[in-house]
Amino acid sequence: MEFDLTKTLVAFLAVNLLGVGALMSAPMGMTESTILTMVLPSMLVFGAITLAIGVKFGEYRASGA
């Protein structure tokens, strides 16, 4: 499967929403407001940084360098 921007964003959001949904449904001590205001933004920022590094590494590997 070849990833384009749309497929990448859908997969990125699906993974993050799945993680947030699992945290909200788990019997833990965190409230929903804590998850939505602290955990979700940090997951999105970390995921975006990781995605950018992965894309750059993929470009490097594809260039044959």
PDB file with one MODEL, atoms N, CA, C and O in Angstrom:
MODEL        1
ATOM      1  N   MET A   1       0.850  -1.168   0.000  1.00  0.00           N
ATOM      2  CA  MET A   1       0.000   0.000   0.000  1.00  0.00           C
ATOM      3  C   MET A   1       0.896   1.231   0.000  1.00  0.00           C
ATOM      4  O   MET A   1       1.867   1.310   0.752  1.00  0.00           O
ATOM      5  N   GLU A   2       0.558   2.173  -0.842  1.00  0.00           N
ATOM      6  CA  GLU A   2       1.321   3.404  -0.925  1.00  0.00           C
ATOM      7  C   GLU A   2       0.607   4.491  -0.119  1.00  0.00           C
ATOM      8  O   GLU A   2      -0.575   4.759  -0.330  1.00  0.00           O
ATOM      9  N   PHE A   3       1.337   5.107   0.800  1.00  0.00           N
ATOM     10  CA  PHE A   3       0.743   6.120   1.656  1.00  0.00           C
ATOM     11  C   PHE A   3       0.829   7.492   0.996  1.00  0.00           C
ATOM     12  O   PHE A   3       1.874   7.899   0.488  1.00  0.00           O
ATOM     13  N   ASP A   4      -0.298   8.185   1.021  1.00  0.00           N
ATOM     14  CA  ASP A   4      -0.307   9.585   0.632  1.00  0.00           C
ATOM     15  C   ASP A   4      -0.705  10.383   1.875  1.00  0.00           C
ATOM     16  O   ASP A   4      -0.846   9.819   2.960  1.00  0.00           O
ATOM     17  N   LEU A   5      -0.880  11.666   1.718  1.00  0.00           N
ATOM     18  CA  LEU A   5      -1.162  12.516   2.880  1.00  0.00           C
ATOM     19  C   LEU A   5      -2.477  12.130   3.560  1.00  0.00           C
ATOM     20  O   LEU A   5      -2.550  12.093   4.789  1.00  0.00           O
ATOM     21  N   THR A   6      -3.503  11.844   2.778  1.00  0.00           N
ATOM     22  CA  THR A   6      -4.810  11.513   3.363  1.00  0.00           C
ATOM     23  C   THR A   6      -4.756  10.223   4.170  1.00  0.00           C
ATOM     24  O   THR A   6      -5.246  10.182   5.298  1.00  0.00           O
ATOM     25  N   LYS A   7      -4.169   9.175   3.612  1.00  0.00           N
ATOM     26  CA  LYS A   7      -4.082   7.895   4.327  1.00  0.00           C
ATOM     27  C   LYS A   7      -3.220   8.026   5.575  1.00  0.00           C
ATOM     28  O   LYS A   7      -3.519   7.426   6.607  1.00  0.00           O
ATOM     29  N   THR A   8      -2.164   8.800   5.482  1.00  0.00           N
ATOM     30  CA  THR A   8      -1.291   8.989   6.638  1.00  0.00           C
ATOM     31  C   THR A   8      -2.019   9.707   7.765  1.00  0.00           C
ATOM     32  O   THR A   8      -1.918   9.307   8.925  1.00  0.00           O
ATOM     33  N   LEU A   9      -2.755  10.771   7.428  1.00  0.00           N
ATOM     34  CA  LEU A   9      -3.492  11.507   8.464  1.00  0.00           C
ATOM     35  C   LEU A   9      -4.595  10.662   9.086  1.00  0.00           C
ATOM     36  O   LEU A   9      -4.816  10.723  10.296  1.00  0.00           O
ATOM     37  N   VAL A  10      -5.285   9.876   8.270  1.00  0.00           N
ATOM     38  CA  VAL A  10      -6.350   9.009   8.801  1.00  0.00           C
ATOM     39  C   VAL A  10      -5.759   7.980   9.756  1.00  0.00           C
ATOM     40  O   VAL A  10      -6.305   7.754  10.836  1.00  0.00           O
ATOM     41  N   ALA A  11      -4.647   7.353   9.369  1.00  0.00           N
ATOM     42  CA  ALA A  11      -4.010   6.372  10.246  1.00  0.00           C
ATOM     43  C   ALA A  11      -3.489   7.026  11.521  1.00  0.00           C
ATOM     44  O   ALA A  11      -3.616   6.460  12.607  1.00  0.00           O
ATOM     45  N   PHE A  12      -2.902   8.215  11.393  1.00  0.00           N
ATOM     46  CA  PHE A  12      -2.373   8.949  12.543  1.00  0.00           C
ATOM     47  C   PHE A  12      -3.487   9.275  13.537  1.00  0.00           C
ATOM     48  O   PHE A  12      -3.341   9.054  14.740  1.00  0.00           O
ATOM     49  N   LEU A  13      -4.589   9.797  13.029  1.00  0.00           N
ATOM     50  CA  LEU A  13      -5.707  10.150  13.914  1.00  0.00           C
ATOM     51  C   LEU A  13      -6.375   8.912  14.497  1.00  0.00           C
ATOM     52  O   LEU A  13      -6.801   8.931  15.652  1.00  0.00           O
ATOM     53  N   ALA A  14      -6.475   7.833  13.717  1.00  0.00           N
ATOM     54  CA  ALA A  14      -7.099   6.607  14.214  1.00  0.00           C
ATOM     55  C   ALA A  14      -6.312   6.025  15.390  1.00  0.00           C
ATOM     56  O   ALA A  14      -6.901   5.607  16.387  1.00  0.00           O
ATOM     57  N   VAL A  15      -4.994   6.000  15.273  1.00  0.00           N
ATOM     58  CA  VAL A  15      -4.163   5.468  16.359  1.00  0.00           C
ATOM     59  C   VAL A  15      -4.311   6.330  17.613  1.00  0.00           C
ATOM     60  O   VAL A  15      -4.426   5.802  18.720  1.00  0.00           O
ATOM     61  N   ASN A  16      -4.307   7.644  17.444  1.00  0.00           N
ATOM     62  CA  ASN A  16      -4.436   8.528  18.603  1.00  0.00           C
ATOM     63  C   ASN A  16      -5.820   8.441  19.233  1.00  0.00           C
ATOM     64  O   ASN A  16      -5.936   8.408  20.458  1.00  0.00           O
ATOM     65  N   LEU A  17      -6.862   8.405  18.424  1.00  0.00           N
ATOM     66  CA  LEU A  17      -8.214   8.292  18.969  1.00  0.00           C
ATOM     67  C   LEU A  17      -8.443   6.941  19.637  1.00  0.00           C
ATOM     68  O   LEU A  17      -9.160   6.859  20.634  1.00  0.00           O
ATOM     69  N   LEU A  18      -7.849   5.894  19.104  1.00  0.00           N
ATOM     70  CA  LEU A  18      -7.947   4.583  19.743  1.00  0.00           C
ATOM     71  C   LEU A  18      -7.283   4.601  21.117  1.00  0.00           C
ATOM     72  O   LEU A  18      -7.818   4.051  22.080  1.00  0.00           O
ATOM     73  N   GLY A  19      -6.120   5.232  21.202  1.00  0.00           N
ATOM     74  CA  GLY A  19      -5.435   5.335  22.490  1.00  0.00           C
ATOM     75  C   GLY A  19      -6.210   6.148  23.505  1.00  0.00           C
ATOM     76  O   GLY A  19      -6.302   5.766  24.672  1.00  0.00           O
ATOM     77  N   VAL A  20      -6.769   7.272  23.069  1.00  0.00           N
ATOM     78  CA  VAL A  20      -7.561   8.109  23.980  1.00  0.00           C
ATOM     79  C   VAL A  20      -8.841   7.381  24.395  1.00  0.00           C
ATOM     80  O   VAL A  20      -9.241   7.439  25.557  1.00  0.00           O
ATOM     81  N   GLY A  21      -9.465   6.711  23.467  1.00  0.00           N
ATOM     82  CA  GLY A  21     -10.672   5.941  23.801  1.00  0.00           C
ATOM     83  C   GLY A  21     -10.388   4.836  24.800  1.00  0.00           C
ATOM     84  O   GLY A  21     -11.185   4.589  25.705  1.00  0.00           O
ATOM     85  N   ALA A  22      -9.254   4.170  24.638  1.00  0.00           N
ATOM     86  CA  ALA A  22      -8.879   3.114  25.582  1.00  0.00           C
ATOM     87  C   ALA A  22      -8.605   3.688  26.968  1.00  0.00           C
ATOM     88  O   ALA A  22      -8.981   3.090  27.976  1.00  0.00           O
ATOM     89  N   LEU A  23      -7.950   4.847  27.019  1.00  0.00           N
ATOM     90  CA  LEU A  23      -7.694   5.479  28.317  1.00  0.00           C
ATOM     91  C   LEU A  23      -8.989   5.910  28.997  1.00  0.00           C
ATOM     92  O   LEU A  23      -9.129   5.786  30.214  1.00  0.00           O
ATOM     93  N   MET A  24      -9.932   6.415  28.210  1.00  0.00           N
ATOM     94  CA  MET A  24     -11.191   6.875  28.800  1.00  0.00           C
ATOM     95  C   MET A  24     -12.036   5.705  29.307  1.00  0.00           C
ATOM     96  O   MET A  24     -12.761   5.844  30.293  1.00  0.00           O
ATOM     97  N   SER A  25     -11.946   4.570  28.645  1.00  0.00           N
ATOM     98  CA  SER A  25     -12.773   3.440  29.058  1.00  0.00           C
ATOM     99  C   SER A  25     -12.109   2.588  30.142  1.00  0.00           C
ATOM    100  O   SER A  25     -12.783   1.784  30.784  1.00  0.00           O
ATOM    101  N   ALA A  26     -10.813   2.748  30.355  1.00  0.00           N
ATOM    102  CA  ALA A  26     -10.112   1.961  31.367  1.00  0.00           C
ATOM    103  C   ALA A  26     -10.437   2.489  32.764  1.00  0.00           C
ATOM    104  O   ALA A  26     -10.576   3.695  32.970  1.00  0.00           O
ATOM    105  N   PRO A  27     -10.555   1.567  33.716  1.00  0.00           N
ATOM    106  CA  PRO A  27     -10.841   2.006  35.096  1.00  0.00           C
ATOM    107  C   PRO A  27      -9.577   2.527  35.778  1.00  0.00           C
ATOM    108  O   PRO A  27      -8.947   1.835  36.578  1.00  0.00           O
ATOM    109  N   MET A  28      -9.229   3.763  35.439  1.00  0.00           N
ATOM    110  CA  MET A  28      -8.035   4.384  36.011  1.00  0.00           C
ATOM    111  C   MET A  28      -8.448   5.613  36.808  1.00  0.00           C
ATOM    112  O   MET A  28      -9.619   5.991  36.824  1.00  0.00           O
ATOM    113  N   GLY A  29      -7.495   6.220  37.457  1.00  0.00           N
ATOM    114  CA  GLY A  29      -7.779   7.383  38.283  1.00  0.00           C
ATOM    115  C   GLY A  29      -7.830   8.699  37.524  1.00  0.00           C
ATOM    116  O   GLY A  29      -8.095   9.741  38.123  1.00  0.00           O
ATOM    117  N   MET A  30      -7.580   8.675  36.215  1.00  0.00           N
ATOM    118  CA  MET A  30      -7.582   9.925  35.451  1.00  0.00           C
ATOM    119  C   MET A  30      -9.000  10.288  35.023  1.00  0.00           C
ATOM    120  O   MET A  30      -9.776   9.431  34.601  1.00  0.00           O
ATOM    121  N   THR A  31      -9.319  11.557  35.138  1.00  0.00           N
ATOM    122  CA  THR A  31     -10.627  12.021  34.687  1.00  0.00           C
ATOM    123  C   THR A  31     -10.586  12.293  33.184  1.00  0.00           C
ATOM    124  O   THR A  31      -9.517  12.364  32.577  1.00  0.00           O
ATOM    125  N   GLU A  32     -11.768  12.443  32.602  1.00  0.00           N
ATOM    126  CA  GLU A  32     -11.839  12.707  31.166  1.00  0.00           C
ATOM    127  C   GLU A  32     -11.199  14.047  30.812  1.00  0.00           C
ATOM    128  O   GLU A  32     -10.571  14.183  29.762  1.00  0.00           O
ATOM    129  N   SER A  33     -11.360  15.025  31.681  1.00  0.00           N
ATOM    130  CA  SER A  33     -10.769  16.330  31.387  1.00  0.00           C
ATOM    131  C   SER A  33      -9.242  16.259  31.405  1.00  0.00           C
ATOM    132  O   SER A  33      -8.584  16.943  30.622  1.00  0.00           O
ATOM    133  N   THR A  34      -8.681  15.451  32.279  1.00  0.00           N
ATOM    134  CA  THR A  34      -7.231  15.282  32.307  1.00  0.00           C
ATOM    135  C   THR A  34      -6.746  14.625  31.023  1.00  0.00           C
ATOM    136  O   THR A  34      -5.734  15.033  30.455  1.00  0.00           O
ATOM    137  N   ILE A  35      -7.462  13.615  30.573  1.00  0.00           N
ATOM    138  CA  ILE A  35      -7.072  12.909  29.346  1.00  0.00           C
ATOM    139  C   ILE A  35      -7.166  13.843  28.148  1.00  0.00           C
ATOM    140  O   ILE A  35      -6.265  13.867  27.310  1.00  0.00           O
ATOM    141  N   LEU A  36      -8.234  14.604  28.060  1.00  0.00           N
ATOM    142  CA  LEU A  36      -8.438  15.459  26.890  1.00  0.00           C
ATOM    143  C   LEU A  36      -7.561  16.701  26.888  1.00  0.00           C
ATOM    144  O   LEU A  36      -7.216  17.204  25.819  1.00  0.00           O
ATOM    145  N   THR A  37      -7.195  17.205  28.057  1.00  0.00           N
ATOM    146  CA  THR A  37      -6.406  18.439  28.090  1.00  0.00           C
ATOM    147  C   THR A  37      -4.914  18.204  28.241  1.00  0.00           C
ATOM    148  O   THR A  37      -4.124  19.092  27.923  1.00  0.00           O
ATOM    149  N   MET A  38      -4.506  17.035  28.715  1.00  0.00           N
ATOM    150  CA  MET A  38      -3.081  16.789  28.923  1.00  0.00           C
ATOM    151  C   MET A  38      -2.558  15.632  28.082  1.00  0.00           C
ATOM    152  O   MET A  38      -1.513  15.760  27.444  1.00  0.00           O
ATOM    153  N   VAL A  39      -3.251  14.525  28.069  1.00  0.00           N
ATOM    154  CA  VAL A  39      -2.751  13.329  27.389  1.00  0.00           C
ATOM    155  C   VAL A  39      -2.921  13.448  25.874  1.00  0.00           C
ATOM    156  O   VAL A  39      -1.976  13.185  25.130  1.00  0.00           O
ATOM    157  N   LEU A  40      -4.094  13.835  25.411  1.00  0.00           N
ATOM    158  CA  LEU A  40      -4.337  13.919  23.969  1.00  0.00           C
ATOM    159  C   LEU A  40      -3.395  14.889  23.263  1.00  0.00           C
ATOM    160  O   LEU A  40      -2.814  14.520  22.242  1.00  0.00           O
ATOM    161  N   PRO A  41      -3.216  16.120  23.764  1.00  0.00           N
ATOM    162  CA  PRO A  41      -2.270  17.014  23.076  1.00  0.00           C
ATOM    163  C   PRO A  41      -0.841  16.476  23.065  1.00  0.00           C
ATOM    164  O   PRO A  41      -0.134  16.616  22.067  1.00  0.00           O
ATOM    165  N   SER A  42      -0.415  15.865  24.163  1.00  0.00           N
ATOM    166  CA  SER A  42       0.950  15.337  24.184  1.00  0.00           C
ATOM    167  C   SER A  42       1.095  14.151  23.241  1.00  0.00           C
ATOM    168  O   SER A  42       2.149  13.982  22.627  1.00  0.00           O
ATOM    169  N   MET A  43       0.061  13.328  23.112  1.00  0.00           N
ATOM    170  CA  MET A  43       0.095  12.232  22.147  1.00  0.00           C
ATOM    171  C   MET A  43       0.183  12.761  20.719  1.00  0.00           C
ATOM    172  O   MET A  43       0.925  12.217  19.900  1.00  0.00           O
ATOM    173  N   LEU A  44      -0.563  13.810  20.419  1.00  0.00           N
ATOM    174  CA  LEU A  44      -0.547  14.372  19.066  1.00  0.00           C
ATOM    175  C   LEU A  44       0.804  14.999  18.738  1.00  0.00           C
ATOM    176  O   LEU A  44       1.310  14.829  17.629  1.00  0.00           O
ATOM    177  N   VAL A  45       1.391  15.721  19.690  1.00  0.00           N
ATOM    178  CA  VAL A  45       2.693  16.351  19.440  1.00  0.00           C
ATOM    179  C   VAL A  45       3.778  15.291  19.280  1.00  0.00           C
ATOM    180  O   VAL A  45       4.578  15.362  18.348  1.00  0.00           O
ATOM    181  N   PHE A  46       3.813  14.317  20.173  1.00  0.00           N
ATOM    182  CA  PHE A  46       4.808  13.251  20.071  1.00  0.00           C
ATOM    183  C   PHE A  46       4.621  12.462  18.786  1.00  0.00           C
ATOM    184  O   PHE A  46       5.597  12.118  18.121  1.00  0.00           O
ATOM    185  N   GLY A  47       3.383  12.176  18.435  1.00  0.00           N
ATOM    186  CA  GLY A  47       3.116  11.452  17.197  1.00  0.00           C
ATOM    187  C   GLY A  47       3.546  12.226  15.970  1.00  0.00           C
ATOM    188  O   GLY A  47       4.079  11.643  15.026  1.00  0.00           O
ATOM    189  N   ALA A  48       3.324  13.536  15.967  1.00  0.00           N
ATOM    190  CA  ALA A  48       3.727  14.363  14.823  1.00  0.00           C
ATOM    191  C   ALA A  48       5.249  14.408  14.688  1.00  0.00           C
ATOM    192  O   ALA A  48       5.775  14.338  13.577  1.00  0.00           O
ATOM    193  N   ILE A  49       5.951  14.524  15.804  1.00  0.00           N
ATOM    194  CA  ILE A  49       7.414  14.520  15.762  1.00  0.00           C
ATOM    195  C   ILE A  49       7.924  13.175  15.257  1.00  0.00           C
ATOM    196  O   ILE A  49       8.812  13.124  14.406  1.00  0.00           O
ATOM    197  N   THR A  50       7.368  12.094  15.775  1.00  0.00           N
ATOM    198  CA  THR A  50       7.770  10.758  15.355  1.00  0.00           C
ATOM    199  C   THR A  50       7.456  10.520  13.883  1.00  0.00           C
ATOM    200  O   THR A  50       8.256   9.920  13.165  1.00  0.00           O
ATOM    201  N   LEU A  51       6.304  10.984  13.433  1.00  0.00           N
ATOM    202  CA  LEU A  51       5.927  10.841  12.023  1.00  0.00           C
ATOM    203  C   LEU A  51       6.892  11.601  11.125  1.00  0.00           C
ATOM    204  O   LEU A  51       7.306  11.085  10.087  1.00  0.00           O
ATOM    205  N   ALA A  52       7.253  12.814  11.509  1.00  0.00           N
ATOM    206  CA  ALA A  52       8.182  13.611  10.708  1.00  0.00           C
ATOM    207  C   ALA A  52       9.552  12.931  10.617  1.00  0.00           C
ATOM    208  O   ALA A  52      10.155  12.892   9.544  1.00  0.00           O
ATOM    209  N   ILE A  53      10.040  12.400  11.733  1.00  0.00           N
ATOM    210  CA  ILE A  53      11.319  11.691  11.716  1.00  0.00           C
ATOM    211  C   ILE A  53      11.215  10.447  10.840  1.00  0.00           C
ATOM    212  O   ILE A  53      12.134  10.151  10.078  1.00  0.00           O
ATOM    213  N   GLY A  54      10.114   9.722  10.939  1.00  0.00           N
ATOM    214  CA  GLY A  54       9.925   8.520  10.128  1.00  0.00           C
ATOM    215  C   GLY A  54       9.859   8.817   8.644  1.00  0.00           C
ATOM    216  O   GLY A  54      10.417   8.076   7.834  1.00  0.00           O
ATOM    217  N   VAL A  55       9.179   9.897   8.279  1.00  0.00           N
ATOM    218  CA  VAL A  55       9.095  10.278   6.872  1.00  0.00           C
ATOM    219  C   VAL A  55      10.475  10.663   6.341  1.00  0.00           C
ATOM    220  O   VAL A  55      10.860  10.242   5.251  1.00  0.00           O
ATOM    221  N   LYS A  56      11.207  11.450   7.097  1.00  0.00           N
ATOM    222  CA  LYS A  56      12.551  11.843   6.666  1.00  0.00           C
ATOM    223  C   LYS A  56      13.474  10.629   6.550  1.00  0.00           C
ATOM    224  O   LYS A  56      14.277  10.556   5.621  1.00  0.00           O
ATOM    225  N   PHE A  57      13.372   9.685   7.470  1.00  0.00           N
ATOM    226  CA  PHE A  57      14.196   8.487   7.390  1.00  0.00           C
ATOM    227  C   PHE A  57      13.796   7.645   6.181  1.00  0.00           C
ATOM    228  O   PHE A  57      14.657   7.075   5.511  1.00  0.00           O
ATOM    229  N   GLY A  58      12.507   7.565   5.900  1.00  0.00           N
ATOM    230  CA  GLY A  58      12.050   6.841   4.717  1.00  0.00           C
ATOM    231  C   GLY A  58      12.551   7.480   3.433  1.00  0.00           C
ATOM    232  O   GLY A  58      12.924   6.782   2.490  1.00  0.00           O
ATOM    233  N   GLU A  59      12.558   8.800   3.396  1.00  0.00           N
ATOM    234  CA  GLU A  59      13.096   9.495   2.220  1.00  0.00           C
ATOM    235  C   GLU A  59      14.585   9.213   2.063  1.00  0.00           C
ATOM    236  O   GLU A  59      15.073   9.026   0.948  1.00  0.00           O
ATOM    237  N   TYR A  60      15.305   9.183   3.183  1.00  0.00           N
ATOM    238  CA  TYR A  60      16.723   8.893   3.142  1.00  0.00           C
ATOM    239  C   TYR A  60      16.964   7.464   2.616  1.00  0.00           C
ATOM    240  O   TYR A  60      17.832   7.237   1.773  1.00  0.00           O
ATOM    241  N   ARG A  61      16.182   6.521   3.130  1.00  0.00           N
ATOM    242  CA  ARG A  61      16.344   5.124   2.701  1.00  0.00           C
ATOM    243  C   ARG A  61      15.979   4.948   1.223  1.00  0.00           C
ATOM    244  O   ARG A  61      16.626   4.190   0.500  1.00  0.00           O
ATOM    245  N   ALA A  62      14.942   5.652   0.791  1.00  0.00           N
ATOM    246  CA  ALA A  62      14.510   5.524  -0.596  1.00  0.00           C
ATOM    247  C   ALA A  62      15.488   6.155  -1.575  1.00  0.00           C
ATOM    248  O   ALA A  62      15.537   5.764  -2.741  1.00  0.00           O
ATOM    249  N   SER A  63      16.268   7.128  -1.112  1.00  0.00           N
ATOM    250  CA  SER A  63      17.211   7.792  -2.006  1.00  0.00           C
ATOM    251  C   SER A  63      18.430   6.914  -2.296  1.00  0.00           C
ATOM    252  O   SER A  63      19.195   7.208  -3.214  1.00  0.00           O
ATOM    253  N   GLY A  64      18.615   5.850  -1.530  1.00  0.00           N
ATOM    254  CA  GLY A  64      19.732   4.953  -1.758  1.00  0.00           C
ATOM    255  C   GLY A  64      21.052   5.440  -1.209  1.00  0.00           C
ATOM    256  O   GLY A  64      22.110   4.937  -1.586  1.00  0.00           O
ATOM    257  N   ALA A  65      21.001   6.396  -0.338  1.00  0.00           N
ATOM    258  CA  ALA A  65      22.231   6.959   0.223  1.00  0.00           C
ATOM    259  C   ALA A  65      22.824   6.044   1.279  1.00  0.00           C
ATOM    260  O   ALA A  65      23.863   6.361   1.858  1.00  0.00           O
TER     261      ALA A  65
ENDMDL
END
